[in-house]
Amino acid sequence: MKKNKGHVIKSIDSGSIAEQLELEPGDAVLTIDGNEIEDIFDYEYYRNSESIVMVVRKSNGEEWELDIEHDYEDLGITFENGLMSEYRSCRNQCVFCFIDQMPPGMRETLYFKDDDSRLSFLQGNYVTLTNMSDHDIERIIRFKLAPINISVHTTNPELRCEMLHNRFAGRDLAKIRQLYDAGISMNGQIVLCKGLNDGEELERSIRDLSEFLPYMESVSVVPVGLTKFRDGLYPLELLNKEDAEKAIDIIEGWQKKLYKSYNSHFVHASDEFYILAERPIPEENRYDGYIQLENGVGMLRLLEEEVAFALEELEGDESAGEVSIATGKLAYPYISDHAKKIMEKFPERTIHIYQITNEFFGHEITVAGLITGQDLMAQLKGKPLGERLLLPECMFRSGEDVFLDDVTRDEVQKALQVRVDIVKSSGQDFVSAVLNPVEESAADYEGYELKEISYE
């Protein structure tokens, strides 16, 4: 009989139930209520109760059976493997894959393509469904794990096979129907590629996905991101102003139609479309509570609303200060406008705004989250930076002071001879950071996480 190796505990939260039970790093959780734990899905499902019986193998080999009354409270356990099993990598070769456009010589983790439904549930990652088995679908339904975020891209089965370069990718669309029939909440994403899934194909995809309302809660449409490292890859073209206008017209047409029936706008264009089309960012009520914020949908509108609210709550004063802010081409005019409003209320404050050109990935990459430390140092050297340089958290690896190119915050500070503050994404944090030094640790912010199909 195969021995249950269990799942090894990495750390125990101070003051937690697990600490009270005298569990320690190195101990292994074997079963909960007699059920072996396959992965994080099982653990979260079985521990979600008023009381459980958990069997643990101590590091000295002893097995403890613990009767735990915890009333749904988290036990305070962190495992050595966050998923409690191996991460699942992507089986596809998507024509638009951003990771395939990475330069050589970067750290190994940046080339890993995840396509794991568990990360969709836990972290909001998008999955293609192509490596999800019937067993996986059954567990999602049984455990009622939601929402599941799906990289759809097109509902045309043949086109999906072509775009994902996977001959089975079209048939996997049927799994959306299975999740819908089971009442599992979902969100969809479409990376728009010129000449492939735009125009009539975009119309078809929105029409088909709208049939899964209300369980398919939203769909985002984001433009494909192209770096300068595309030798040997599928010949994709950048979207232009006319392309963006056509996409917005299709999306807004469906928004009007669906809102009448479902009180939901359902499908949303990312901010970049409106910038490219030179159209105003939609009003706040068009974003349905910013359900697709992580895909760059409504980020600029939310920031504007939050900055305005934060400034309304403050009394202007004559205190002096000088700071600088670096961002990408996409957000530059909006950040400049917010800085101007702050200086109007605080006239003795000076804010320098710098637009960083992405030399590392190519000039067509305009988002702040893909700016590297070396580009910052090269383009800000000799510029007036004031007392502090403010950088958005999306430039840094999650939980670390490290840029995409492995340059550290400390290296940037030494090269530019200025303190670097990492600023969280809200408008309140933005205003506060301009006016006062930021107090944070690396664990306080969430930085970039490269995903196969989302570069926003």
Buried (B, 14 or more C-beta within 10 A) or exposed (E): EEEBEBBBBEEBEEEBBBBEBEBBEEBBBBBBEEEBBEBBBBBBBBBEBEEBEBBBBBEEEEEBEBEBEBEEEEBBBEBEEBBBBEEBEBBBBBBBBBBBBBEEEEEEEBEEBBBBBBBBBBBBBBBBBBBBEEEBBEBBBEBEBBBBBBBBBBBBBEBBBBBBBBEBBBBBBEBBEBBBEBEBBBBBBBBBBBEBBBBEBBBBBBEBBBEBBEBBBBBBBBBBBBBBBEEEBBEBEEBEEEBBBBBBEBBBEBBEBBBEEEEBBBBBBBBBBBBBBEBEBBEEEBBBEBBBBBBBBBBBBBBBBBBEEBBEEEEEEEEEBBBBBBBBBBBBEBBBEBBEBBBEBBEEBBBBBBBBBBBBBBEEBBBBBBBBBBBBBBBBEEBEBBBBBBBBBBBBBBEEBBBBBBBBBEBBBEBBEBBBBBBBBBBBBBBBBBBEEBEBEBEEBBBBBBBBBBBB
